[in-house]
Amino acid sequence: MCCTRSSTRRGAANPNGSTTALRSYVLGALGVLKVATADQLQRLLRPGAVSNKAVRQALGDLALHGLVASDGNTRARHKTVSYVVRRVRRL
């Protein structure tokens, strides 16, 4: 099996394969901006990147954990996302 790549395995917690650092940057940016598109986040967090695929992967993993939610689309049909604020219940 010379052609298998074990380094590309994705964990069960983050099946889209995003890194912890990028997820934290995306959450931090959404904490300030409140609502943004993946393209806007990519231009803010990774200005030299050609594609916004890594940001979309991070948003997908964060959505699986219930930390971000899609708000809809812009006129240019870009999907918008926002940070989901969870209320902490006191015991």
C-alpha positions as CSV (number, residue, x, y, z in Angstrom):
1,M,0.0,0.0,0.0
2,C,2.4,2.6,-1.2
3,C,-0.2,5.2,-2.1
4,T,-2.3,5.5,1.1
5,R,-2.0,8.8,3.0
6,S,-2.6,8.3,6.7
7,S,-1.9,12.0,7.4
8,T,-5.2,13.0,5.8
9,R,-7.4,11.1,8.2
10,R,-10.1,13.3,9.7
11,G,-11.1,13.0,13.3
12,A,-14.7,12.3,14.3
13,A,-14.9,15.6,16.1
14,N,-13.9,17.7,13.0
15,P,-14.9,15.6,9.9
16,N,-14.3,18.6,7.5
17,G,-10.6,18.6,8.4
18,S,-10.2,22.1,9.7
19,T,-7.4,23.0,12.1
20,T,-7.9,24.2,15.6
21,A,-6.1,27.5,14.9
22,L,-8.3,28.4,12.0
23,R,-11.5,27.5,13.8
24,S,-10.4,29.8,16.7
25,Y,-9.6,32.6,14.3
26,V,-13.0,32.2,12.6
27,L,-14.8,32.3,15.9
28,G,-12.8,35.4,17.0
29,A,-13.6,37.2,13.7
30,L,-17.3,36.3,14.0
31,G,-17.3,37.5,17.6
32,V,-16.4,41.0,16.3
33,L,-18.2,41.0,12.9
34,K,-21.3,39.1,14.1
35,V,-22.3,38.2,10.5
36,A,-20.0,37.5,7.5
37,T,-19.6,35.3,4.4
38,A,-16.9,32.7,4.0
39,D,-15.3,35.0,1.3
40,Q,-15.2,38.0,3.7
41,L,-13.6,35.8,6.5
42,Q,-11.1,34.4,4.0
43,R,-10.0,37.9,2.9
44,L,-9.8,39.0,6.6
45,L,-8.0,35.9,8.0
46,R,-6.1,34.5,5.0
47,P,-5.5,37.4,2.6
48,G,-3.0,35.5,0.5
49,A,-5.1,32.4,0.0
50,V,-6.6,31.8,-3.5
51,S,-9.6,29.8,-2.3
52,N,-11.9,30.1,0.8
53,K,-12.2,26.3,1.1
54,A,-10.3,26.1,4.4
55,V,-12.6,28.7,5.9
56,R,-15.6,26.9,4.6
57,Q,-14.3,23.7,6.2
58,A,-13.8,25.5,9.5
59,L,-17.3,26.9,9.3
60,G,-18.7,23.4,8.6
61,D,-16.9,21.9,11.6
62,L,-18.1,24.8,13.8
63,A,-21.7,24.3,12.5
64,L,-21.5,20.6,13.5
65,H,-20.7,21.7,17.1
66,G,-23.5,24.3,17.0
67,L,-21.2,27.3,17.3
68,V,-22.2,29.0,14.0
69,A,-25.3,29.0,12.0
70,S,-26.2,30.0,8.4
71,D,-28.4,33.1,8.2
72,G,-29.2,32.9,4.6
73,N,-27.7,34.3,1.4
74,T,-26.6,37.7,0.1
75,R,-27.8,39.1,-3.2
76,A,-24.8,37.7,-4.9
77,R,-25.9,34.3,-3.4
78,H,-23.0,34.0,-0.9
79,K,-24.1,32.2,2.3
80,T,-23.8,34.2,5.4
81,V,-22.9,32.8,8.8
82,S,-23.2,34.1,12.3
83,Y,-21.8,33.2,15.7
84,V,-24.4,31.4,17.9
85,V,-24.6,32.7,21.4
86,R,-25.5,30.0,23.9
87,R,-27.1,31.0,27.1
88,V,-25.5,29.4,30.2
89,R,-28.0,28.0,32.6
90,R,-27.2,28.6,36.2
91,L,-27.9,25.8,38.7
